[in-house]
Amino acid sequence: EIHATTAPSFFRLRKRLRRWRETAERNKVPYFFFTVLRESISYAFSHFNFFHVQKRNPTFEQCNATQENFMRLTLSNPQCQFLYKGEPSMRAQKVTNKAVNKEDCQAVLQEMMELFDWVGTTERLNETFVLLEHILDLPTNHTWENYRISKDRQDVYFQKENVSSAVLEWVKDMSTMDIEMYTAVTNQYRLDKLGL
């Protein structure tokens, strides 16, 4: 996952990733491509908090954490949007109405399935750690350090509990393609399929 206002999207990078894979295979260099997806409703709240409430990115509209603002600024299928078109497109989606379509999201999913050796989820991040421990042949007593990348903040985060059940259903309706992508990867990438 590449973040920055000028960073290319996964879809734009896919050809380069394919070349890296082919080069590694040709030179007999071990490689392991992986990424992590987030459950759709959780992603919507995280995006709203990070970009709109916490005032971290001045290129996104800043606002108070209210249900009305959440509904006004929630994007359609934001995870697919990010993977297909990159972060800059997320700022423009509401203004230009240029959201991703089903074919875009299906193309992202197909490329992920072909290119990545593993697609984990934030909700089951421990599975990704178990797999990395196995691949990296880490000692059995290895522990992962818990680093918080963002600064500790005293902000009250806007969460599922702050909206009505109707709004949660609305978010699901806005995220149908993200939900399909998430479901597909959670069914495909499982530790029990790898014998771990």
N, C-alpha and C positions, 0 to 999 in steps of 0.2 A: 504494500500500500504506500503510495507516494503522495505526500501532502505538500502543497505549495500552490500559490496562485498561478504559477507557470508550469507546474509539473504535468507531464503527459498522463493520460488515462491508461489503465490496464489495457484497454482495447487497442490503443495506439502503440503500446509497447509490445504487444503480443508477438509481432514478427521478430523483434529483437530477442525476446525470451526464447523463441523457437530456435533462432540461430545460436544462442548460448548453449541450449540443450544439445544441438547437433554438434557444436564444436567440442563440448565436454565429452560426448560419446565418442567422437572421432579420435580424441586425444586420451581416451580412457581415464578421464578425470571424474571422480564421483561428484554428484550434484543432487540436490533435493530442493525442488521448488514448492513453496507452500504459501498460503495466505489464510486469513481468518475473516469470516463473515459474522455479522451480528443479526440477532433476531429483529424483525422489522419494527415492531412497536418500540422496543428498546432503542433502536437506531434513531427513530423519529424524535424521541425525547432527548437523546444525547446530542443530536444535531441541533435541535432548538436551543438547548442549554449552552452548548459550546459556541455556536456562531451568533446567536441572537441575544442571549441573556447575560453571558459572562463577559461580553465586550472584548473578546479576544481577537476578533477579526473585523477591522473597521470597514471592510468592503461588503459586509453583510449588514442589513438593517438591524439596529440595536433596539431593544424593547424591554418592557417589563414582562415578567412571567405570569401571563394570564391565559385562560383557556381560549379567549378570543384571539389573542396574538398567536398562540400555538396553532390554532386552526388556520389563521390567515397566512402563516409562514411555512406550514408543513408542506413538504414537497411530495410529488407523486413519484413513487418508487425511487427514493433517493439513493439507495445503495447501487442499484443498477445504473442510475444516472451518473454516479461518481465513477463506477468502473468503466462505463462506456464512453462518457464524454469528459470526465475529469471535473475537478473542483470548480473551475470558472463557470461551467455550465450550470452549476447549482445556484449560483447567484442570479443567473439570468432566467431560470425556469419560470418563475412567477411573472416576470416582466414580458418575456417573449413567447411564453406558452410553448416552449420547445422541449417538452418532456420526451423521454425515451418511449419507444413503442414496444410491442410484444416481440417483434423480430429482433430489435436491438438487444433485448434482454436474453432472448434465446441464443443469440450469437455470443454474448458474454458467457453464458453458462456453458455452451459447447466448447469455447476456447479454454475456459477454466478446467473443464473435465479433461481436455487433451493436454494442456500444458502443466498443470499442477500435479505433483505427486500426492499432495494432501491439501484439503480445504477444511480447516477447523472452524470452530465457532467460539465466540467469546463466552457463551454460556457453558461450553464444555472445553474450556481452555486447558484444563488438566490433561485431557486426552492428547492434545498437541504436545504438551510437555513430556508425557510418557513416550510418545513417538520420537521426539527429538533426543531424549535420553538414550533410547535404543539405537538410533541412527548414529549419534555421536559417541556411542559406547562410553557413556559417563558412568562413574562409579555408583554403586547402589546407594551410597550415603550422600549423593549429591542433592543439594537443595537449591531451588531457584530463588534468587533474591527478589524481593518485592520492591520495585522502584516505582515511585509515582512520577510520571513524566511531567505532568502539569503541576503548577505550584499549589500547595495547600490553600484552599480558599474557605472562607466562612459563609459563602453564598448558600442560600437555601435553593436546592435544585428543584426544578419543575419535574414532577413524576406522574406516573399513571394515576396515583391517588388524587391528583389535583384536577382531574377531568371526569366528566360523566361517562357512564358505560356507552352511551350513544357516540361520544367522541372517540372512544377506543374502537368501536365498530367502524366509524368513519375512517380512522387511520388504517385499519385493515383493508378497507375498500380502496384507499389511496395507494396501498402497498401490495396489491395482488401479485404483481410480477416479482417483486422482492421476496414475497412469501414463497412463491413457486421455486425460485432459485435457492432459497434457504432450505426448503424441504428436500429438494433434489440433492444438495450437497450433504445434508445430514443423513440421508439414506445411503448415499454412495460412499462417503468417507467415514468409516467406523472402525474402531480398533479391533472389534471382534472379527471383522473381515480379514484383518492382518494377522490374526492369531496372537495379539498382544493383550 
